[in-house]
Amino acid sequence: MLRETKDGVALAVRAQPGAKKTAIAGIYGAGDSAQLKVAVQAPPIEGRANEALIKFLAATFNLPKSSVELISGDLSRAKVFLLCGAKLDSIRTVLNAALSS
């Protein structure tokens, strides 16, 4: 789900577009193939869900929108985002707090 890179942290996400509100919905899968499940209010039309995910992840991890980059999965539910300049420990701390609440 999380992988440290030279540019920041890669985050695997499983998108669920068309939800009532955008929020972390748990973990999808297990082990190395686990993904952060995120319910997205925006529909999967013309990149709106991707844009909503970028905005949500930036707000969740206290990053500027320009620091969240979709690196794979543009047209798929399974996506990978690069959180540029982020540190693995701080991302893990925020995720653990969000998943435990």
CORUR-V546893 format. One record per pair of residues at least 24 apart in sequence whose ideal C-beta (glycine too) atoms are under 6 Angstrom apart, sorted by the first residue. I is the first residue (numbers start at 1). J is the second residue. Records with the same first field share a line. If there is no record, write none. Layout:
I=J ; J
//
This chain:
1=34 ; 35 ; 36
4=88
7=84
8=82 ; 83 ; 84 ; 85 ; 86
9=83 ; 86 ; 88 ; 91
10=80 ; 82
11=81 ; 83
12=80
13=38 ; 79
14=77 ; 78
15=40 ; 49 ; 77 ; 79
17=43 ; 44 ; 49
18=43
22=52 ; 56
24=98
57=81
61=94
//
